[in-house]
Amino acid sequence: MLRIESLDAHYGLFQALFGVTLSVAPGETVSLIGSNGAGKTTLLRAMAGALKVRRDSIRLDGDPVGGASEREQLARGVALVPEGRRLFPSLTVHENLQLAARNGRPGAWTVERVLESFPALRPLLARPATALSGGQQQLVAIARALVCNPQYLLCDEVSLGLSPLVVEEVYQLLALARRDGMAIVLVEQNVRRALAESDRYVCIQKGRVVLEGISASADRHAVAQAYFGV
């Protein structure tokens, strides 16, 4: 269980999150819903170890892990697919995947399995990461996270700026991860898609949780009000 308890997060003097509490069970998909600037990315970064937060504000299987480094969180099984992909531009696609596999955890997701599961990546292996389209880079970013074999995969704006066809390819790759029992925390601006792809949803507004529930029975009107802060 990944549990966030009364989490505050700051950028210098600016406070971005206020007492956020939520949990993600093994194998569960939770969508984070909210407008730009609501605090969704900050929450993912805190969970992944990219922000310093109070030690006991994040617990993994009961152990306090808040404020641990990104490398430590990755070793524990928490991996982030960041907005903007952030592939290593000086490396080829294959090198990006191999480097992630070496620094990740042992498990079922190997570079070869990713290529077998999504053969569209194979023709791209020798290309520099900078020579890919935005959609191709997003697929590589997700594949790179998968070969780290995380228990919890944090996905920030995975469909932002992509064509509908590429969005479907991205969600096909995430579906394979879910089928293997990987938990996913999903930030997705398309509210309809976010609810369709998740077990539970959490609405965040101005750094606070304002609404949460079961995605399949979500009141779309209430979610829209929470999204816009009405």
N, C-alpha and C positions, 0 to 999 in steps of 0.2 A: 504494500500500500504506500502510495506517495501522498503525503498529507501536508497541506499548507495551513499554518495556524497563526492567526493574527499577524500576518505579514505586513510590515511597513517597508517601503523602498524609497530611496532618495537618489537624486542626481545633484550632488553638492547640497545646496540649501533648499533645492526644490523637492518636495515630497510628491512622489508619483503614485504610490499605493498606500492605502489606509486600512489596516486591520483585515486584510483579505484572508478568508478561510475557505478552503475547498479540499476535496480529496479525489484521487484517481485510483481505482482498484486495478489490480493486474488484469490485463486483457480488455479493459474498458476504453471506450473512446468518449472523450469529453470535449465539447466545442466551447470556445470562449468567444462570446458575441459582444460587440460594442463598437462605437464609432471610432474614428481616428483620434488618437490621443487619449483614449479611455484608460490605457494602462495594460493592455493585453501583451504587447511585446515586452514590456518591463517585467511582467509576471513570468513569462517564458524565460527571459534572461536570468532572473533570480533563481528559477528552478534549475537552470542549466549550469549555474555557477559563474555567470558573467557579471553578476552584481554582488557586492558585499551586503549581506543581510544578517539579522540576528540568528545565531546558531540554532536555536530551538524553534524558529519559525518555519523550517522545512524539515520534515521527518521522512525517512525512507525505511520502511519496515520497522518503524519505531525508533530508529537511530537518528539523532539530530545531525543534519548535514547542511544546514543553512550557512552560506558564506564559504563553503568549500570551493576549490578551483574547478574550472571546466574539465580539466584532466581527471580530477578526483571524481567528479560527478559522472563522467563518461565511464570510468572504471567501475562505478557502482551500477551502471546501466541506464543512465539518463543522457540522451543525445538530442541536440537541437538542429533542426533544419532552418537556418535563419532566413529572414526576409533579405532578398538580394543575393542569395545562394552562397556567396563568399568562397567560391572554388579557388584553388591555388592557380593563378594565371600562368605561372611559369612551367606548370606541369601539364602533361597530357591527361586525358580522361582516365586512361588506365592507371597512370601514376597517382592521380587523385584517389582512385579506389583502392589501390594497393597500400598507399600510405594510411588511409583510414582503417583498413583491415589489420595492419600491423599494430596500430595504436588502440584498436578496439578490444572487445572481449571475444573469446572463442564461442562458437555457436553455429547454428545451422546456416546462417546467411554468409556465404563466401562470395568472392568476386564472380566466380564461375556460376554460382546459383543465381545471382542477380542477372547475369547475362542470359542464362537459360530462361529465367522467368520473364525477362523483358528484352527480347532479341534486338529491338530497335537501338539499343545502346552499343551493340557490338561493332557496327561500322564506324562508330565515333571514337573508338579506343585510342587511336593514334593521333587524334586531333588535340591541339592545345585547348585548354578550357575556354580561352578567349575567342576561339573560332566557332563557338556554338551559338545557336539561337537562344533566346530567353527560355523557351520551352525545353530545349535540350539541356540547358544548364540546370533547370529545375529537376528534371529526371535524374541527372547525375548527382545533384545535391541530395536527393532522397536516397538514391542508391548508395551514396557514400555513407549516409547515416545508417542504412540497413546493415552494411557489412561490419559495422561496429557492434552489432548484435545487442542493441539496447533492450531493456525491459519497458522503458518509457520513451516514446518518440515524440518530441515536441516540434510541431510544424507551424511555422509562422508565415501566413499569407501565401500558401503554396500555389494558389491559382491566380495571383495578382498579375494582371497584364498578359495573360496567356489566352490563346485562342480556345474556343470550346472543345475542339478536337484534342488539343494538348491537355486541357483540364481533365478530360476523360482518361487519358493515358496516366496522368498523375494519380488520379484516384484508383485506377486499376492497380498501380504499384502499392498504394497504401492498403488496398483491400487484401493483397497478398500478405502484408505484414500483420493485419488484423487476424487473418485466418490462422496465422502461426501463434496467436495469443499475445501479440505485442500490444501494450496499452498506447493510446495516442491522445495527445492533447492538441487540438486543432484550432488555429485561428483562421477564420475564413469570413471575408466580407459578405459573401452571398449567404444571407441568413437561411434561405430555403435549403441550400446545399449543406450548410453547417448542421442543420437539424436532421436532414436526411442521412448524413454520414456519421452521426454520433448516437451514443446511448443516453447521455445527459448533456445539458447545456448550462452554462453559467454566463449571465449578462453582467458586464462591468461598465460602470459609468463613473467618470472622474475619479478613478482609482479605487472604487468601492464595488463590492458585489451587491447588486440591487435586485437580482432575480435569478432563480435556478430551478431546474426541474428535469423531468423525463422528456427527452426529445420527441418521442413518438406521440405524446399527449400534450405537447406545448400549445399554449394559447398564443396564436400568432399575433393577435392584437396586443396582448400584454408584452410579448417580446419586442414588438415594434416600439411600444411606448418606452420600454427599458432602454432600447438601443438609442433612441433619440433623447432620452432624459426627460420625457414628458411626465 
